[in-house]
């Protein structure tokens, strides 16, 4: 079974405001359903992660949240990120030590990511067949899998077209 990236790499005319608004609305709904608190700080970190389809670094988030009058301590942002990851609202990209919003937070899943080496855009593949196959192969080798993140580097359609 194959799958297309969800969401696909955004087109040049893509309305990113809709992505952010949809991600925040889904996070608020899921938090209510799960009985967890999406505090204003957690919501703001999620909003910043969704600001683009590129990975967000923790220190960039700290800088964006801080002001001259009110600096934000790193543990505050890391706690918010830990919550967002635990709730499946954000994924950590191991190779980039950065974070991206989850395209399908309604169900728990392992991450499979297409990362453009040209523009750094990221798309979540989220293919259950790939997940099943990797888990099966690991089990065949007696390996007890605890976490999986698959990251594929290449060029997105826009960068490919640009040459």
C-alpha positions, 0 to 999 in steps of 0.5 A: 500500500503506498501513501502520499505525503500528508500534507504534501509539500506545499505549492507556491500559492499555498495558504499557510495561514490555513495550515496553522489555523487547522493545526491549532484547532485540531490540537485544541479539540484533541486536548479537550477530548484527551483531557489534557491542557493545551496551555497558552504557552504550549499553544504558542509553541505549537503555533511557532512550530507550524509557522512554516513547513521547515523544521523549527529548532528549540533555540529559535522557538526560545528566541521567538517567545522571548522579549527584552522584558520577558526572556523565556528559559529553555526548560519552559520551551522544552517542557512544552515540546515534550508535552506536544510530542507526547500528545502526538501534535509534534514530531522530533526530527532526529537528524536536524535536532528540530521539530515539525507539526504532526499532519495526523495527530488524531492517531498515534504513529511513527514518523516517516519524513521527506526532508528537502535538502534544497529548501528544507521543507518537510512532508510527513509520509505517514505510511502504515505499511512502512511502519508495519514492515520496519516493526516486523523486520526488527522483531524478526531480528529479536530487536525490541523497537521502542521508537522509530523515526524514518527520515528521507533526504532529497528534493521536493517537487519545487526544488526538483523543478527549479533544477 
